[in-house]
Structures are given as structure tokens and as C-alpha cells.
Amino acid sequence: MRFRLSSISCLLAIVSLLTLPGCGGKLSNTGFARVTDVSPQGAIRMQYGNGGLAWKRVNPDNARKDTLTAQKNRYKPAQVVETKNGSTLTFLDGETIVYQDLN
């Protein structure tokens, strides 16, 4: 019984340490969005789950492929992961677009 009690208290201590907020803050934002418009120059307009709209540009290294992928998946829901260095939009079929802010 004593071993079990110390094991439980040790586990609770580890969990509480892991759940403390770090000094770095939140590294990424996640959610869902859909592509509503695609321009031939590699810009896409996304509508987020909260209703917000934003223009983004696809990665210039794969602009042709990502633009075609965005066009093919227009209005389909996708998972969004946004970071400071780059963001991804992953569709239900597994295809992923890397994009950045338009500015």
C-alpha cells in the first residue's frame, strides 16, 4: 500500500510539472479551414473555422504543385497548423500545402 501511494504521488508530481506553462509560450495555432479561392500566381484565400478570411501564398519552391492541390481541394475542410516560420494545410486525402502570409 505504501509503495502504491508513493507511486501515485510521484506520478502526480511529474504530471503537474509537465503541465506548467513554459517560458516559450504557444508554438503553433491549429484548427480547420477551407480554401475558397486560388489565383494562378500562387495565392490562396482561406476561410477559417471561426469565419475569418485571409489571403496566403503557397511555398514558392512548390508553387505549381501546391496551387493545383489547392484548386483540386477547394471548399473541402482541411487541418491548419500555423507557426511563425511557415504553415501547413492538410486535406482529408493526405495532401499538404505549405504556405506563408501574403505580406
Secondary structure by P-SEA (a helix, b strand, c coil): caaaaaaaaaaaaaaaaaaccccccccbbbbbbbbccccccbbbbbbcccbbbbbbbccccaaaaaaaaaaaaccbbbbbbbcccbbbbbccccbbbbbcccc
